Amino acid sequence: MPKLPVVSSDEVIKALSKIGFTVSSQRGSHVKLRKGSLSLIVPMHSELGKGILGKIIKQSGLTVEEFIELL
C-alpha cells in the first residue's frame, strides 16, 4: 500500500468532485460533500493530517491508490 500523500483540503475536494461528490454546505472551517446518500466532512486546512485523510478516503469508498490517481 502506498503512503498517503500530503494534500490540502482544496486538493481533496477537487479529487472527490471528479467521482461525483459535490459541495453541499460549509459551516465554519468544515465543508460537507455529498454523493447520493453518502456524505463526507472535509476540514479546510492547508495540510490534512494522515489520520483525517485516511478516514476521508475510507468513507468515500476509494483505495489509497485510486485516490492518488484522482489527484
N, C-alpha and C positions, 0 to 999 in steps of 0.2 A: 504494500500500500504506500503510495507516495505521501510525502509530507504535506501538511496543509500550507497553502501559500499565505503570505501576509498581504491582506487586502483591506480596502476601506469599505465602508457601508455602501457608498455610491457604486463601487465595482460589483458588490454582491447584488444590489438591486438591479443593476444593468444586466448581469448574467442571468438572474432568475426571470427577468422580463422576457428573455429570449425563449423561455419554455412556457410562457403563458401567464406568469404571475403579474399582477397589476397592483399599483399602489392604491389602497382603498381609503386609508386615512393616516393622519400623523397626529400624535399627541406628545407635545414636548419634543424630546430627542429620540422618539421611537416611531418607526414607520411600520404600518401594518400592510402586508402584502397578501393578496388573495388569488386563489386559482380554484374555482368551483367552491367546494365546501372546505377546502384546506386553507388555513391562514397561518402566516408567519410574522413574527415581530423581529425587526432588524433595528438595533440601536445605531444611531448616527454618530459614528466615531471615525477618526482618520485611519485607525488600525483596529480591526476587530481581534479580540483575543482568540487563541486557538480553541478554547472550550466553547465559546459562543459560536464561532464559525462552524465547528464540528456539529453542534446541535442544529444549527440552521440547515446545514447540508442534509443531515439525517431526517429532519422533519420535512424537507422538500421532496424526499424520496430519491435523491440522487446519491451516487457514489462519489468519492473524492475525485476519482479520475474523470467522471462525467462533468463535475463542477469545474475542474481545471480546464477542460475543453471549452466550456462556455465563456471563460474569461477572455 
